[in-house]
């Protein structure tokens, strides 16, 4: 992976702010030719600096108005139990984020569902049946103050 310079950083900031910008718009913003901008942007993708571009969907618009954070404690702290849990979580569309954390929990999950009833069903049939789950603590998000903020670079 090559080092990124000030132009690369400007391209990354522009795309992070608005992934729908055209190459010509980005080139104008960072003061390079469209051909140079295209080469640099492609290199940023190829080297893994940019992993994906996608739209942010309003959760309420698609019937997923409830955001739930769940702390999970596993019954064992072994590589095998972590791998089994992580493998199971990867296939769950309701789980937006799954992070191995230090502290009171082993994992912190960010989950989107329709409502509390939907979460109750998901919890009772799926979440507590995940491999190695000993305990969960659930937090219903009352207000999203800051979500998916751009990286500060």
N, C-alpha and C positions, 0 to 999 in steps of 0.2 A: 504494500500500500504506500503510495507516494504521499509526501507532505502536501498539505493544502495551504495555499497562499491567500492573500487578501481578496483576490478575484474569486477564487473558489468559495471562500467564506461568504462573499456577497451573493454569489449564485445560490448557495445553500440557504441563506437568510431569505432571499426572494422566494424560492420554492417553498420554504417552510411557511411563509406567510400566505402564499397563494399558489397552490399547485397547478392552477389552470393557466398560468402565464404562458404566453407563447415564447418560443426561443428568441424571436425578434424583440419582444418586450423585455426579456431578461437581459439580452445583449445591450439594449439601450440603457437599462438601469445600472448595469455594472461597467458600462463604457468600454465594450469590446465589440468586435465584429460578430455578426450572427454565426459565421463559420467557426470562429474561435470559441464562442459561447457553446455551440453545439458539441464541439470536440471535448471541451472541459466538462460539460454536463454529462456526456456519455461516459467519460472517464470516472466521474464521481459515482455514477451507477455501477460501472464495471468493477470498481475497487471497493464497493460496499459502503461508501459514505452516504449514499441515498439508498435506502432499502426498498421503498415503495412510495407511490403517490396514490392517494385515495380521497374520496369525498367524506366529509363528516355529515352524517345523517342525524336529523333531529329525532331523538328516541321517541318522543311523544307522537310524532307523525307516523311512526310504524308500530304503535301500540306497545312500546316498551318503556313506560314512564317511571318504573320503579328501579332505582339504583340501590344495590345492596352490597355491602362490604362484609366478607366473612373471614374470620380468623380460624385457621384449621391447625389442630395439634394432632400429630400422628402418634400411634402407639409405640413406634420404634424409630430411632434416628440412625438408620442404616442406608447405605447407597441403594440397596435393593428396594426398601420401602419408599424412598424418595422417587426412584425411577418408576415404580408401579403407580404411585399417586400421580406423578406428572404425566405419565402415559395416558391414564384415564382422563385427566382434565383436558388434555389436548383435543379430545374428541367432543367436548361439550360446548355447544354453540352459545349457551347462556353465559358462560364464563368468558369475560372480555380480557381480563388480565389475571395471571397467576404468578405470584412472586414468592420465592423462598426468602424468608426474612429472619432476622435475629430478634430475640425478645421473647414475648409471651407465646407467640405462635410459631409454627413451622412455616406456614404459608398464609398469604393474604390474597383473597380472591375478590375480584371486582365482577359483579354479576348484574345483568340486566334482565328484568322480567316485566310482565304486564302490571302486576300489583302484588299486594301482600298475599292474597289467596294463591296466586300463581307461584310465588316463592315458597309458600308452605307446602304445596304439592311437590315442587322441585326438591326442596329440602328433605321431605319425608321419603321420597322414592329414589332419589339420585345422589344427593350430596352426602348424606350419612352412610350411603352404601359404597362410597369410594374406598379403594384399597387402603387399609391401615388407619382410617380416621378414628381417632379416639374421642375427640371433642371439637365442637365448633362454637364460635361466638359470632352472632349476627348483629350487624349495625345497618339500619335503614337510613339512607342519606335523605335528609330533610331538604337540603338546599346545596346545589353545586355552586360553590363560590368561584373556583378556578379549576378548569378542566382542560386537559390536553394542551397546556401552554407550550409555546415554542421553546426549543432548547436555548439557553442563554449563552451564546458564544459570540 
